[in-house]
Amino acid sequence: MSIDQIEPDDFLRQMEEGILHEALLIDVREPYEWEYYHLEGIQLMPMNSIPAKLEELPKEKPIYVVCAHGVRSMHVSYYLMQQGFEHVVNVEGGMAALAQLRGFQYD
C-alpha cells in the first residue's frame, strides 16, 4: 500500500490558493509542539488520539497529515488507509519544512 505524498512547498501553495479548503488538514504532533509553531487551518489531532477519533473523520474528503518531520504523519497516513480511508496524503518534511519555507526556524 503506497501513501500519497506532497512536497511542503506544494502543500503551502495549495493552502494559500484555497485548493485544500474542502480537505481535512490534521497535525498529529503533541499539544506542546503545536503551541511552539502551527499553521492556521490545520486541526490538532495528536497521533495517539487518532484511533478514538476514526468515527469523526470524513471518509469522503481528502485528509492531509502533518507532524514535526514527516515520520509520525507517515505512520498515521498508513493507519488511516488500513482503516478504509482512501485519499490520505502525507506532508513530506512536516512542520519543520513548512516553517522553514515561512522563514521560521522550527528545530
C-alpha positions as CSV (number, residue, x, y, z in Angstrom):
1,M,0.0,0.0,0.0
2,S,1.6,3.3,-1.1
3,I,0.9,6.6,0.6
4,D,0.4,9.7,-1.4
5,Q,2.9,12.5,-0.5
6,I,3.0,16.2,-1.1
7,E,6.1,18.4,-1.1
8,P,5.9,21.2,1.6
9,D,6.0,24.0,-0.9
10,D,3.2,22.5,-2.9
11,F,1.2,22.0,0.3
12,L,1.6,25.6,1.3
13,R,0.8,26.9,-2.2
14,Q,-2.4,24.8,-2.3
15,M,-3.4,26.0,1.2
16,E,-2.8,29.6,0.2
17,E,-4.7,29.3,-3.1
18,G,-7.7,27.6,-1.3
19,I,-7.3,24.4,-3.2
20,L,-7.4,22.4,0.1
21,H,-10.4,24.2,1.6
22,E,-12.6,21.1,1.4
23,A,-9.9,18.7,2.7
24,L,-9.3,17.9,6.3
25,L,-5.8,19.0,7.4
26,I,-4.6,17.4,10.6
27,D,-1.5,17.9,12.7
28,V,-0.6,14.8,14.6
29,R,2.0,16.4,16.9
30,E,1.6,16.8,20.6
31,P,0.0,20.0,22.1
32,Y,3.3,21.4,23.3
33,E,4.7,21.1,19.7
34,W,1.5,22.7,18.4
35,E,2.0,25.7,20.8
36,Y,5.5,26.2,19.6
37,Y,4.5,26.6,15.9
38,H,1.5,25.7,13.8
39,L,-0.3,26.9,10.7
40,E,-3.9,28.3,10.8
41,G,-6.3,26.0,9.1
42,I,-4.8,22.8,10.4
43,Q,-6.5,20.9,13.2
44,L,-4.5,19.5,16.1
45,M,-5.2,15.7,16.5
46,P,-2.3,14.0,18.3
47,M,-1.2,10.7,16.9
48,N,-2.4,8.7,19.9
49,S,-5.9,10.2,19.7
50,I,-6.5,9.0,16.1
51,P,-7.9,5.5,16.8
52,A,-10.6,7.0,19.1
53,K,-11.5,9.7,16.6
54,L,-11.9,7.5,13.5
55,E,-15.7,7.8,13.5
56,E,-15.3,11.6,13.4
57,L,-13.0,11.6,10.4
58,P,-14.7,12.1,7.0
59,K,-14.0,9.2,4.5
60,E,-15.4,11.3,1.6
61,K,-12.8,14.1,2.0
62,P,-9.1,14.1,1.3
63,I,-7.1,14.1,4.6
64,Y,-3.7,15.7,4.7
65,V,-1.5,14.7,7.6
66,V,1.4,16.7,9.0
67,C,3.7,16.2,12.0
68,A,7.2,17.6,13.0
69,H,9.3,16.0,10.3
70,G,7.1,13.6,8.4
71,V,7.6,10.4,10.3
72,R,4.6,10.2,12.6
73,S,2.4,11.6,9.8
74,M,3.5,8.7,7.5
75,H,2.5,6.2,10.2
76,V,-0.9,7.9,10.7
77,S,-1.4,8.1,7.0
78,Y,-0.7,4.3,6.6
79,Y,-3.0,3.6,9.6
80,L,-5.8,5.6,8.1
81,M,-5.5,3.8,4.8
82,Q,-5.7,0.5,6.6
83,Q,-8.9,1.7,8.2
84,G,-10.5,2.3,4.8
85,F,-9.7,6.0,4.2
86,E,-8.9,6.2,0.5
87,H,-7.5,9.7,0.0
88,V,-4.8,10.3,2.6
89,V,-1.8,12.5,1.8
90,N,1.4,12.8,3.9
91,V,3.1,16.2,4.0
92,E,6.8,15.5,3.4
93,G,9.3,17.1,5.8
94,G,6.5,18.0,8.2
95,M,6.2,21.2,10.2
96,A,10.0,21.7,10.1
97,A,9.9,22.0,6.3
98,L,6.8,24.2,6.3
99,A,8.2,26.5,9.0
100,Q,11.5,26.9,7.1
101,L,9.5,27.9,4.0
102,R,7.8,30.5,6.0
103,G,11.1,31.8,7.4
104,F,10.7,30.3,10.9
105,Q,13.4,28.1,12.4
106,Y,11.4,25.2,13.8
107,D,14.3,22.9,15.1
